[in-house]
Structure formats: structure tokens, C-alpha cells
């Protein structure tokens, strides 16, 4: 773990931080005492490789630690356990100034990234963090942040594409040690009548990640609907952002299955939110986004009995021509596959696609998947059906070994494609071209298309999730030695290339956990205006002073706030657009 005792390093840190960082003299030592000595200095992930820190201050490299970091620069589990590491590494940097402490992700051994005169700069890694153990830690952090005007962020695994868990000069709440994991065979949400129908549910601490959750569920003969990345936490931004799964077409999204949250809101109160109490907060947490309405300590989720699942694996020679032909062929079967409950991932860079279905038996699965089989045959590919005892077996075989790219700067754009748009050949042609020309493109069949047992007004996710079939994304990367102009050009290129997909899908939704940092008309794309009006009122109720504020979140203050100084201004209109949001939202 990249952490250092505050008591031993604070005097040195105060000498080496920019004057502006300490001019207001917040009482860090007092805060450290208040939280039981669990306030730590945020150390950039790659610092042990560098000989100098900000301002030319000497840093003694640690060759053993550096070698380990170099070996695990793109290792999901390793990075998720280091406070100073983020999966998408531009959020470890200040993109506007170039302040960073990054390795060369193409070759982590490349000395040009870290040898003299290179300096390890703090970038957007929070200056300090509290290793959270209980609600009182969060209450103290809220008070400290407001009194001292220190930005506050919430961090768990660092799997963040928008930068909401990072920030220059900030104080972070690190949730990763909240590891509760309990099965309740007869769970009734707190405050609900005893006569309420009980459910088999798992209560999950904010620090628990999907790997441990899936293992625990399987050991208890139940299934949890969760994400594809084993290092992502379930109780935080995944659930609150609408979190999807390969099981979602059949069994719903994370917001459909969460039964209860326990949370500290910015007014300093520890609350339980469910269908029987604090219902407005429960609504907001079921799709309104993380880092916005409070700090979640745990959430409780409905489970399903373990059951056999059908799997379909497709393999092919992923030339550009074959990939384009295959995607267009799969688009013709997409609505039918979603209607039958299939969920999965189409990944040209892996020369494969895989689906799972918990609803069909083997015979029905083969009949249902016949169009997909034909699509692969059309490009000389092969397909195999499997019957597996559990979803975990499917996950461990096909999903867990193929985690997304981390340890590099990466920007992406995404769109949920409605069912009625699959007959639009212009859209499908454009979508296919954009996915294949990007550094990484993927199609995720993870929308709740066949799931009808949901509350129409019970969640705050964009209504477009319900009629969408594919979640599609494209992305670009850059390296440690990029210039500001190159970074801005990459963002602009992303917007330009994805524009046709947006234009052909007016009113469609975007999964905002995997979105363009500069998503146009983000309120409509993330939630829809009707949901947003409700969410904003709830934000004002529980956080009237906006102690929690994050990029493009509900109630966002706009890019002119100093905490966003490391986000590049990619258009001349950005400031005026921000002003419009401020007027509309406050």
C-alpha cells in the first residue's frame, strides 16, 4: 500500500507543497488526531521510481518497490490496492499543467519517464486521505472540508473514467477497508413492516470488490448480478451509476436489485435509505451517481438462486474487414438476442464475443443463438455452446481473464443504442467504423431489455436504459510525454468521431460511469431532464452547501471552480456552457 504516516512526514510535506496549498493553514494534525491517526499523505503510485519530487526536491528511489510497480503497472488488482493509483492514469496527473508521476505504459522500464531530470509531481492525486473506518470519520471530513474550503473526494478502487475520485489539493475518503460481507436469508429493509416479504440478500461494505463478492455468493449458493471487472467495488459508483452486468438483460441492473443503503449525508447524519424510509434519497442513490449525495458505507442487494446458465462463445480472425462484417451481422440479431435474455461482450481486439443466458435451456439456447452462429460463419468464424453450472463458472472462464486496459491515460465516448435504431444502416455503418478505428472499441450487451420486473418511477437512471440493446464505446490513449495540445486534440478527436453516433440516436442515454468527459448536453444524456429536476432537489436537501461536488455530477458547480483546474478547456464555448449549467442548477 502506498501510504506514509502523516506524523512523520507532515513537516517535510508542508515545506515541499506549493505555498497556495498551505496558505489557509488547515489543521491537519488536529484532523489526524480526530480520526485516530488514520490521516495519510497521498503518494503518487510511481514515486518510488523517481529521484526528484515537485520543485526539484530530492526523492530517494526504492529500486525494489519500483520494480514491483513496473511489473504491475497494468495490473488491476495491484493498482486497486494502492491509494495513489488510478486505473485510468490521466486522473493521477494535472492534464492542464503536465504535472504527473507516470511511467511509460508502453514500456514501464523506459527510464525517460522517471530518470533525472524528471520529477514526480502530485498532479491530481489527493494530498491527504482518511482511511475510513466508521461514520464519524466522514462527519469529521465533511466539517473539515467545509470549514477549510478543502475539496473532498471519495475513492475506493480508483476505477474512474471521469476523474471524480481525484482532485488537486483535495482530501480523500478511502473506502477500501469497509469489507462487510453478510448473507441474510430473510432480509427485510429496515423500517418496513414485519409482514413484508423477506428476500435472500447480501449486504456489502463499500470496500468490497466483485472478486470477493462473487466468491462469497457462490460459496453460499446464490448469484449476485455484478460487473465485469473483479476490482470494482459494488456499493459505490457502480450501483449508484446504474451498474450493468452480462446478467442484466435477464435479471436487471444494479439499481433494480439494490434493497437498501446505509449512508452519511453531507449534513452529518447517518441514514438508512430504502423503500420504507428516506425514499427520496433511495431514489437518488439508484442512478443519481456516486460522490454526490453522501458517502455510502454499505448496500444490500437481492440475490438469485444459483442455476445453470447457457453460454455462447464466438471466435474469428479479426481483420478489419471481418470485424466490420461481423458487427453488422450481429446488429441484425441484437434485438432478438436481448429479448431472449442474452448478455455479453463483443470485443474485436480479442477476436471474440461471448454471451450468457440464465433463462434458457440448452435446446432453446441453440435455437435462439442460431442467427449469431450464422453471423460468425459468414466471416469464417466458429461458435461453441456451453452449459455451465453457475454464472460464476462462466465469469471465471470468459470474463475475469480479460479485464479492461488500465495503467494508461484513456478517454472514451459511449452510447446506449435503442432497439428501434438497429434498422438504421447509416448508424450501424458509422458505429462499426468508429469502434474499429479507435484504440479500443467494444460492444456490451448489458442493458435490461428483457427484464420487466422493475419500478418505472423507482430509479433515477435514464429511461433510455430500458429500451436500449447495446452499450457501445470507443476510446483513445496517450502517453506520459504527451503535450497539452496533444491531449486536447485527443478529446476533440473523440467528440468529432462520435458525433455521428449521437446525431443518429437523439434522446438516447449514456452510461455516465463510462462516458465522454465532455459529453454534450450531459444532463439529458445521463439522466433525462425529468429525473434531473428531482435529483437536483434531493441534492439541495441533503447537501445544500455542495460539500460534495464532482465533474458533471448532479448539482455540478461548473468548470470554473478551482478544483477542476486540471481538466483541459477543449472549446472556447466551455466556460459559457458551464455558466448556463450553474444558472439552471442553483
C-alpha positions as CSV (number, residue, x, y, z in Angstrom):
1,X,0.0,0.0,0.0
2,X,1.4,3.4,-1.0
3,X,0.8,5.2,2.3
4,X,3.0,7.2,4.7
5,X,2.4,8.1,8.3
6,X,1.3,11.7,8.5
7,X,3.0,12.4,11.8
8,X,6.4,11.5,10.3
9,X,6.1,13.3,7.0
10,X,3.8,16.3,7.7
11,X,6.7,18.8,8.5
12,X,8.5,17.8,5.3
13,X,5.4,17.9,3.3
14,X,4.4,21.4,4.3
15,X,7.9,22.6,3.3
16,X,7.6,21.0,-0.2
17,X,4.0,21.7,-1.1
18,X,3.2,24.9,-3.0
19,X,2.5,27.9,-0.8
20,X,-1.1,28.0,-2.1
21,X,-1.7,24.5,-0.7
22,X,-0.9,25.5,2.9
23,X,-1.7,29.2,3.0
24,X,-5.0,28.7,4.7
25,X,-3.3,26.6,7.3
26,X,-5.9,23.9,7.8
27,X,-5.2,22.0,11.0
28,X,-4.2,18.6,9.5
29,X,-2.6,17.4,12.7
30,X,-5.8,18.0,14.6
31,X,-7.8,16.2,11.9
32,X,-5.3,13.3,12.2
33,X,-5.9,13.1,15.9
34,X,-9.7,13.2,15.5
35,X,-9.7,10.3,13.1
36,X,-7.4,8.1,15.2
37,X,-4.2,8.6,13.3
38,X,-5.7,7.4,10.0
39,X,-5.0,10.6,8.0
40,X,-2.2,9.8,5.5
41,X,-0.3,11.6,2.8
42,X,-1.3,10.7,-0.7
43,X,1.7,9.4,-2.5
44,X,1.7,9.1,-6.3
45,X,1.8,5.5,-7.4
46,X,5.1,5.6,-9.3
47,X,7.1,7.9,-6.9
48,X,9.5,5.1,-5.8
49,X,11.0,5.2,-9.3
50,X,11.8,8.9,-9.3
51,X,14.9,10.7,-8.0
52,X,13.1,14.1,-7.6
53,X,9.7,15.3,-6.5
54,X,7.9,18.6,-7.1
55,X,10.3,21.6,-7.1
56,X,13.4,19.5,-7.5
57,X,13.2,18.2,-4.0
58,X,15.3,15.0,-3.8
59,X,13.5,11.7,-3.5
60,X,15.3,8.5,-2.7
61,X,14.3,5.9,-5.2
62,X,13.4,2.5,-3.9
63,X,14.5,0.0,-6.6
64,X,12.6,-2.9,-5.1
65,X,9.3,-1.0,-4.9
66,X,9.9,0.5,-8.4
67,X,10.5,-2.9,-9.9
68,X,7.2,-4.1,-8.4
69,X,5.4,-1.1,-9.7
70,X,6.9,-1.5,-13.2
71,X,5.9,-5.2,-13.2
72,X,2.3,-4.4,-12.2
73,X,1.7,-1.1,-13.9
74,X,-1.3,-2.6,-15.9
75,X,-2.3,-5.0,-13.1
76,X,-5.9,-4.3,-12.0
77,X,-5.8,-5.9,-8.5
78,X,-2.4,-4.4,-7.7
79,X,-3.4,-0.8,-8.7
80,X,-6.7,-1.0,-6.9
81,X,-4.9,-1.6,-3.6
82,X,-2.7,1.5,-3.9
83,X,-4.2,4.8,-2.8
84,X,-2.1,6.8,-5.2
85,X,-3.1,4.7,-8.3
86,X,-6.0,5.2,-10.6
87,X,-7.0,2.8,-13.3
88,X,-7.1,5.5,-16.0
89,X,-3.9,7.4,-15.2
90,X,-4.7,10.9,-16.5
91,X,-6.5,11.3,-13.2
92,X,-3.2,10.9,-11.4
93,X,-2.0,13.9,-13.4
94,X,-2.8,17.6,-13.8
95,X,-3.6,17.5,-17.5
96,X,-3.5,21.2,-18.0
97,X,0.0,21.7,-16.5
98,X,1.6,18.4,-17.2
99,X,2.3,17.7,-13.5
100,X,2.4,14.0,-13.3
101,X,4.3,11.0,-11.9
102,X,3.7,8.4,-14.6
103,X,5.6,5.5,-16.2
104,X,5.7,4.8,-19.9
105,X,2.8,2.4,-20.2
106,X,4.1,1.0,-23.5
107,X,7.4,0.2,-21.7
108,X,7.3,0.7,-17.9
109,X,11.1,0.1,-17.8
110,X,11.8,3.1,-20.1
111,X,14.0,5.4,-18.0
112,X,13.0,8.5,-19.9
113,X,9.8,8.6,-17.8
114,X,11.4,8.7,-14.4
115,X,15.1,9.4,-14.6
116,X,16.6,12.8,-13.8
117,X,15.6,15.5,-14.5
118,X,12.1,14.0,-14.4
119,X,10.1,15.0,-11.3
120,X,7.4,13.0,-9.6
121,X,4.6,15.7,-9.2
122,X,1.4,15.3,-7.2
123,X,-0.9,16.0,-10.1
124,X,-4.5,15.2,-9.1
125,X,-3.6,12.6,-6.5
126,X,-5.3,13.9,-3.3
127,X,-2.8,15.5,-0.9
128,X,-4.2,13.6,2.0
129,X,-6.7,10.8,2.7
130,X,-8.5,9.3,5.6
131,X,-8.6,5.5,5.8
132,X,-12.2,5.4,6.7
133,X,-13.4,3.0,9.4
134,X,-16.7,4.5,10.5
135,X,-19.3,7.2,10.1
136,X,-17.6,9.6,12.4
137,X,-14.6,9.8,10.1
138,X,-16.9,11.0,7.3
139,X,-18.6,13.5,9.6
140,X,-15.2,15.0,10.5
141,X,-14.2,15.1,6.9
142,X,-17.3,17.0,5.9
143,X,-16.7,19.5,8.7
144,X,-13.0,19.9,7.9
145,X,-13.7,20.3,4.1
146,X,-16.4,23.0,4.6
147,X,-14.5,25.0,7.3
148,X,-11.2,25.0,5.5
149,X,-12.5,25.0,1.9
150,X,-10.6,21.9,1.1
151,X,-12.2,19.9,-1.8
152,X,-13.4,16.5,-0.7
153,X,-13.4,13.4,-2.9
154,X,-14.4,9.7,-2.3
155,X,-12.1,6.9,-3.6
156,X,-12.4,3.2,-3.5
157,X,-10.7,1.2,-6.2
158,X,-9.8,4.1,-8.5
159,X,-11.7,2.6,-11.4
160,X,-12.9,6.0,-12.6
161,X,-13.1,7.3,-16.2
162,X,-14.3,10.9,-15.4
163,X,-11.9,11.8,-12.6
164,X,-14.5,12.2,-9.8
165,X,-12.4,10.4,-7.2
166,X,-9.3,12.6,-7.7
167,X,-8.5,16.3,-7.4
168,X,-5.6,18.6,-6.9
169,X,-5.2,19.8,-3.3
170,X,-8.0,17.6,-2.1
171,X,-8.8,15.4,0.9
172,X,-10.0,11.9,0.0
173,X,-12.0,9.4,1.9
174,X,-10.6,5.9,1.1
175,X,-13.3,3.4,1.5
176,X,-11.4,0.2,0.6
177,X,-11.2,-1.3,4.1
178,X,-15.0,-1.4,4.7
179,X,-15.2,-5.1,4.0
180,X,-18.5,-6.3,5.4
181,X,-20.0,-9.2,3.5
182,X,-23.0,-10.9,5.1
183,X,-25.7,-13.2,3.7
184,X,-29.3,-12.8,5.1
185,X,-31.7,-15.5,4.1
186,X,-34.7,-13.4,5.2
187,X,-33.8,-9.7,4.7
188,X,-36.5,-7.1,5.3
189,X,-35.4,-3.5,4.7
190,X,-35.2,-1.5,8.0
191,X,-38.4,0.3,8.9
192,X,-40.6,-1.9,6.6
193,X,-43.4,-3.9,8.2
194,X,-42.6,-7.3,9.6
195,X,-45.2,-8.7,7.3
196,X,-43.1,-7.6,4.3
197,X,-41.9,-10.5,2.0
198,X,-38.4,-11.4,3.0
199,X,-35.6,-11.8,0.4
200,X,-32.3,-13.6,0.3
201,X,-29.8,-10.7,0.1
202,X,-26.2,-9.9,0.6
203,X,-25.0,-6.8,2.5
204,X,-21.8,-5.5,1.0
205,X,-19.4,-3.0,2.6
206,X,-18.2,-0.1,0.4
207,X,-14.7,-1.5,0.0
208,X,-15.7,-5.0,-1.2
209,X,-14.9,-5.7,-4.8
210,X,-16.6,-8.1,-7.2
211,X,-14.0,-10.8,-7.0
212,X,-14.6,-11.4,-3.3
213,X,-18.4,-10.8,-3.7
214,X,-18.7,-13.4,-6.5
215,X,-16.7,-16.0,-4.5
216,X,-18.8,-15.3,-1.4
217,X,-22.1,-15.6,-3.3
218,X,-21.0,-18.9,-4.9
219,X,-20.0,-20.4,-1.6
220,X,-23.5,-19.6,-0.3
221,X,-25.2,-21.0,-3.4
222,X,-26.6,-17.7,-4.6
223,X,-26.0,-15.4,-7.6
224,X,-25.2,-11.7,-7.5
225,X,-25.7,-9.5,-10.5
226,X,-22.5,-7.6,-10.8
227,X,-19.9,-6.1,-13.1
228,X,-17.2,-7.5,-15.4
229,X,-14.2,-6.0,-13.6
230,X,-13.2,-8.0,-10.5
231,X,-11.6,-5.0,-8.9
232,X,-14.6,-2.6,-8.9
233,X,-16.5,-2.0,-5.7
234,X,-20.2,-2.8,-5.8
235,X,-21.7,-0.4,-3.2
236,X,-20.3,2.8,-4.6
237,X,-20.4,4.3,-8.1
238,X,-21.2,1.0,-9.8
239,X,-24.6,0.7,-8.2
240,X,-25.3,4.4,-7.9
241,X,-24.4,4.9,-11.6
242,X,-26.7,2.1,-12.9
243,X,-24.1,-0.6,-12.9
244,X,-24.5,-3.2,-15.6
245,X,-23.8,-6.9,-16.0
246,X,-23.9,-9.7,-18.5
247,X,-26.9,-10.9,-16.5
248,X,-28.7,-7.5,-16.8
249,X,-30.7,-8.3,-19.9
250,X,-32.4,-11.1,-17.9
251,X,-32.1,-10.0,-14.3
252,X,-31.8,-6.2,-14.3
253,X,-29.3,-3.5,-13.4
254,X,-27.7,-2.9,-10.1
255,X,-30.2,-0.2,-9.3
256,X,-33.1,-2.7,-9.9
257,X,-31.7,-5.1,-7.3
258,X,-30.4,-2.9,-4.5
259,X,-32.7,-3.0,-1.5
260,X,-31.0,-0.7,1.0
261,X,-28.2,1.8,1.5
262,X,-26.5,3.0,4.7
263,X,-25.0,6.4,4.1
264,X,-23.6,9.5,5.8
265,X,-25.1,12.6,4.1
266,X,-23.3,15.9,4.0
267,X,-25.5,17.3,6.8
268,X,-23.6,14.9,9.1
269,X,-26.3,12.3,9.6
270,X,-26.1,8.6,9.3
271,X,-29.1,7.4,7.4
272,X,-30.8,4.3,6.1
273,X,-32.4,4.6,2.7
274,X,-34.8,2.1,1.3
275,X,-38.4,1.9,0.1
276,X,-39.7,2.5,3.6
277,X,-37.6,5.4,4.8
278,X,-35.7,8.2,3.2
279,X,-37.4,7.2,-0.1
280,X,-36.2,10.3,-1.9
281,X,-32.6,9.5,-1.1
282,X,-33.1,5.9,-2.1
283,X,-34.4,7.1,-5.4
284,X,-31.4,9.3,-5.9
285,X,-28.9,6.6,-5.0
286,X,-30.5,4.3,-7.5
287,X,-29.0,6.0,-10.6
288,X,-28.1,9.6,-9.5
289,X,-24.4,8.8,-9.3
290,X,-21.7,8.4,-6.7
291,X,-19.8,11.1,-4.9
292,X,-22.9,13.3,-4.9
293,X,-25.5,12.6,-2.2
294,X,-23.3,11.3,0.6
295,X,-20.8,8.6,1.5
296,X,-22.2,5.0,1.3
297,X,-20.9,2.6,3.9
298,X,-22.8,-0.4,2.7
299,X,-25.6,-1.6,0.5
300,X,-27.8,-4.6,0.4
301,X,-28.6,-6.5,-2.8
302,X,-31.2,-9.0,-3.9
303,X,-29.6,-12.4,-4.9
304,X,-31.0,-15.1,-7.2
305,X,-30.6,-18.8,-6.7
306,X,-27.7,-20.4,-8.4
307,X,-28.8,-22.0,-11.6
308,X,-27.2,-23.5,-14.8
309,X,-26.5,-20.9,-17.5
310,X,-26.1,-21.3,-21.2
311,X,-23.0,-19.7,-22.8
312,X,-22.2,-18.9,-26.4
313,X,-18.6,-18.2,-27.5
314,X,-17.7,-16.9,-30.9
315,X,-14.2,-16.8,-32.3
316,X,-12.9,-15.4,-35.6
317,X,-9.9,-13.9,-37.4
318,X,-10.3,-10.2,-36.5
319,X,-9.2,-8.5,-39.6
320,X,-10.7,-5.0,-40.1
321,X,-12.9,-6.4,-42.9
322,X,-14.0,-9.4,-40.9
323,X,-14.8,-7.3,-37.8
324,X,-16.8,-4.8,-39.8
325,X,-18.8,-7.6,-41.5
326,X,-19.4,-9.4,-38.2
327,X,-20.6,-6.4,-36.2
328,X,-23.1,-5.5,-39.0
329,X,-24.3,-9.1,-39.0
330,X,-24.6,-9.2,-35.2
331,X,-26.6,-6.0,-35.3
332,X,-29.3,-7.8,-37.2
333,X,-29.7,-10.4,-34.4
334,X,-29.1,-8.0,-31.5
335,X,-32.7,-7.2,-30.6
336,X,-33.8,-10.8,-30.7
337,X,-30.8,-11.9,-28.6
338,X,-31.6,-9.2,-26.0
339,X,-35.3,-10.2,-26.0
340,X,-34.3,-13.8,-25.2
341,X,-32.2,-12.7,-22.2
342,X,-28.7,-13.0,-23.7
343,X,-26.0,-10.7,-22.3
344,X,-22.3,-10.4,-23.1
345,X,-19.4,-8.7,-24.8
346,X,-18.3,-8.3,-28.4
347,X,-14.6,-7.4,-28.4
348,X,-12.8,-7.2,-31.8
349,X,-9.4,-6.7,-30.1
350,X,-9.8,-10.2,-28.6
351,X,-11.1,-11.7,-31.8
352,X,-14.1,-12.9,-29.9
353,X,-17.5,-12.4,-28.4
354,X,-19.2,-14.2,-25.6
355,X,-22.8,-14.3,-24.2
356,X,-24.5,-15.8,-21.2
357,X,-28.2,-16.7,-20.7
358,X,-29.7,-17.7,-17.3
359,X,-33.3,-18.2,-18.7
360,X,-33.0,-20.8,-21.5
361,X,-32.2,-24.5,-21.6
362,X,-29.6,-25.9,-24.0
363,X,-32.1,-26.6,-26.8
364,X,-33.7,-23.2,-26.6
365,X,-30.3,-21.5,-26.4
366,X,-29.1,-23.2,-29.6
367,X,-32.3,-22.1,-31.4
368,X,-32.1,-18.6,-30.0
369,X,-28.4,-18.2,-30.9
370,X,-28.7,-19.6,-34.5
371,X,-28.6,-16.1,-36.0
372,X,-25.4,-15.3,-34.1
373,X,-23.9,-18.6,-35.2
374,X,-24.6,-17.7,-38.8
375,X,-23.0,-14.3,-38.3
376,X,-19.7,-15.9,-37.2
377,X,-19.9,-18.4,-40.1
378,X,-20.2,-15.5,-42.5
379,X,-16.7,-14.4,-41.6
380,X,-15.2,-17.9,-41.3
381,X,-15.5,-18.0,-37.6
382,X,-16.5,-20.7,-35.1
383,X,-19.0,-20.9,-32.3
384,X,-19.4,-23.2,-29.3
385,X,-22.3,-23.5,-26.9
386,X,-21.7,-24.4,-23.3
387,X,-23.9,-25.4,-20.4
388,X,-22.3,-24.2,-17.1
389,X,-23.4,-25.0,-13.6
390,X,-23.3,-21.4,-12.4
391,X,-22.8,-17.8,-13.6
392,X,-19.5,-17.7,-11.6
393,X,-18.1,-20.6,-13.7
394,X,-19.0,-18.6,-16.8
395,X,-17.5,-15.4,-15.3
396,X,-14.2,-17.1,-14.3
397,X,-13.8,-18.8,-17.7
398,X,-14.6,-16.0,-20.1
399,X,-14.8,-12.6,-18.3
400,X,-12.3,-12.4,-15.4
401,X,-9.2,-13.3,-17.6
402,X,-9.9,-10.4,-20.0
403,X,-10.0,-7.3,-17.8
404,X,-10.1,-3.8,-19.4
405,X,-7.0,-1.8,-20.0
406,X,-5.6,0.1,-17.0
407,X,-2.3,1.9,-16.2
408,X,-2.6,4.3,-19.1
409,X,-4.4,7.6,-19.9
410,X,-7.6,6.8,-21.8
411,X,-10.6,8.8,-22.9
412,X,-13.8,7.3,-24.1
413,X,-17.2,8.1,-25.5
414,X,-20.2,5.8,-25.2
415,X,-23.8,5.5,-26.2
416,X,-26.8,3.2,-25.5
417,X,-28.3,2.1,-28.8
418,X,-32.1,1.9,-28.7
419,X,-33.8,-1.2,-30.2
420,X,-35.6,0.9,-32.9
421,X,-32.2,2.1,-34.3
422,X,-30.9,-1.2,-35.4
423,X,-32.6,-0.8,-38.7
424,X,-30.7,2.4,-39.3
425,X,-27.9,1.2,-41.7
426,X,-26.2,4.6,-41.6
427,X,-25.9,4.4,-37.8
428,X,-24.7,0.8,-37.8
429,X,-22.1,1.5,-40.5
430,X,-20.9,4.6,-38.7
431,X,-20.9,2.9,-35.3
432,X,-18.9,0.0,-36.7
433,X,-16.3,2.2,-38.3
434,X,-15.8,4.3,-35.2
435,X,-15.4,1.3,-32.9
436,X,-12.8,-0.3,-35.2
437,X,-10.7,2.8,-35.8
438,X,-10.4,3.7,-32.2
439,X,-7.6,2.5,-29.9
440,X,-10.1,0.3,-28.1
441,X,-13.8,-0.3,-29.1
442,X,-16.3,-2.6,-27.6
443,X,-20.0,-3.6,-27.7
444,X,-21.5,-4.6,-24.4
445,X,-24.9,-6.4,-24.5
446,X,-25.7,-5.4,-20.9
447,X,-28.9,-3.4,-21.0
448,X,-32.0,-4.7,-19.1
449,X,-34.0,-5.2,-22.3
450,X,-35.8,-8.5,-21.3
451,X,-36.1,-7.5,-17.6
452,X,-39.6,-6.2,-17.0
453,X,-39.9,-6.5,-13.2
454,X,-38.8,-3.0,-12.4
455,X,-40.3,0.1,-10.8
456,X,-40.9,2.7,-13.6
457,X,-40.5,5.6,-11.1
458,X,-38.3,3.8,-8.6
459,X,-34.9,4.5,-10.0
460,X,-33.2,7.6,-11.3
461,X,-31.3,6.1,-14.2
462,X,-32.1,7.4,-17.7
463,X,-35.3,5.8,-19.0
464,X,-33.4,5.1,-22.2
465,X,-31.7,2.1,-20.4
466,X,-35.0,0.2,-20.7
467,X,-35.3,0.3,-24.5
468,X,-31.6,0.1,-25.4
469,X,-29.9,-3.1,-26.6
470,X,-26.2,-2.3,-26.9
471,X,-23.9,-0.2,-24.8
472,X,-21.2,0.9,-27.2
473,X,-17.9,2.7,-26.6
474,X,-14.7,3.8,-28.3
475,X,-11.6,5.2,-26.8
476,X,-8.2,6.8,-27.4
477,X,-5.0,6.8,-25.3
478,X,-1.9,9.0,-25.0
479,X,1.4,8.5,-23.1
480,X,3.4,10.1,-20.3
481,X,5.2,12.5,-22.6
482,X,2.2,14.0,-24.4
483,X,1.7,17.7,-24.6
484,X,-1.3,19.7,-23.5
485,X,-2.1,20.3,-27.2
486,X,-2.0,16.6,-27.9
487,X,-4.3,15.8,-25.0
488,X,-6.8,18.5,-26.1
489,X,-6.6,17.2,-29.7
490,X,-7.4,13.7,-28.4
491,X,-10.5,14.9,-26.6
492,X,-11.6,16.9,-29.7
493,X,-11.0,14.0,-32.0
494,X,-13.1,11.8,-29.7
495,X,-16.0,14.3,-29.9
496,X,-15.7,14.6,-33.7
497,X,-15.6,10.9,-34.4
498,X,-18.5,10.1,-32.1
499,X,-20.7,12.9,-33.2
500,X,-22.5,10.9,-35.9
501,X,-23.5,8.2,-33.3
502,X,-25.0,10.9,-31.2
503,X,-26.8,12.5,-34.1
504,X,-28.3,9.2,-35.2
505,X,-29.6,8.4,-31.7
506,X,-31.3,11.6,-30.5
507,X,-32.6,11.3,-26.9
508,X,-30.6,8.1,-26.2
509,X,-28.9,7.5,-22.9
510,X,-25.3,7.4,-21.9
511,X,-23.8,5.2,-19.1
512,X,-22.1,8.0,-17.3
513,X,-19.6,5.8,-15.5
514,X,-18.1,5.2,-18.9
515,X,-18.7,8.4,-20.7
516,X,-17.0,11.2,-22.6
517,X,-15.6,13.6,-20.1
518,X,-17.1,16.4,-22.2
519,X,-20.4,14.7,-23.0
520,X,-22.6,17.3,-24.8
521,X,-25.9,18.0,-23.1
522,X,-24.8,15.7,-20.3
523,X,-27.9,16.2,-18.1
524,X,-30.2,14.9,-20.8
525,X,-27.7,12.1,-21.8
526,X,-27.1,10.9,-18.2
527,X,-30.5,11.1,-16.5
528,X,-33.1,12.9,-18.7
529,X,-34.4,16.3,-17.7
530,X,-37.4,14.9,-15.7
531,X,-35.2,12.8,-13.5
532,X,-32.6,15.5,-13.1
533,X,-35.1,18.0,-11.7
534,X,-35.9,15.5,-8.9
535,X,-32.3,14.7,-8.3
536,X,-31.3,18.3,-8.1
537,X,-34.0,19.0,-5.4
538,X,-32.7,16.0,-3.4
539,X,-29.1,17.2,-3.8
540,X,-30.1,20.6,-2.4
541,X,-32.0,18.9,0.5
542,X,-29.1,16.8,1.7
543,X,-26.1,18.8,0.6
544,X,-27.2,22.5,0.4
545,X,-23.7,23.8,0.7
546,X,-22.4,21.5,-2.0
547,X,-19.6,19.9,0.1
548,X,-19.6,17.1,-2.4
549,X,-19.1,18.3,-6.0
550,X,-17.8,16.3,-8.9
551,X,-17.4,16.7,-12.6
552,X,-20.8,16.5,-14.5
553,X,-22.5,15.2,-11.3
554,X,-25.9,16.3,-10.1
555,X,-25.6,19.9,-8.9
556,X,-22.2,20.4,-10.5
557,X,-20.8,23.9,-10.0
558,X,-19.1,24.2,-13.3
559,X,-15.6,24.0,-14.7
560,X,-14.6,27.4,-13.3
561,X,-14.4,26.0,-9.8
562,X,-10.7,25.8,-8.9
563,X,-11.0,22.1,-8.1
564,X,-11.4,21.4,-11.9
565,X,-8.3,23.4,-12.9
566,X,-6.7,20.2,-14.2
567,X,-9.5,19.5,-16.7
568,X,-8.4,20.9,-20.1
569,X,-10.7,23.5,-21.6
570,X,-11.3,21.9,-25.0
571,X,-13.6,24.5,-26.5
572,X,-14.0,28.3,-26.4
573,X,-17.6,27.8,-25.5
574,X,-17.0,25.7,-22.5
575,X,-17.0,28.5,-19.9
576,X,-20.3,30.0,-21.2
577,X,-21.8,26.5,-21.2
578,X,-20.7,26.0,-17.6
579,X,-22.3,29.3,-16.7
580,X,-25.6,28.1,-18.2
581,X,-25.5,24.9,-16.1
582,X,-24.8,27.0,-13.0
583,X,-27.8,29.2,-13.6
584,X,-30.0,26.2,-14.4
585,X,-29.0,24.1,-11.4
586,X,-28.7,26.5,-8.5
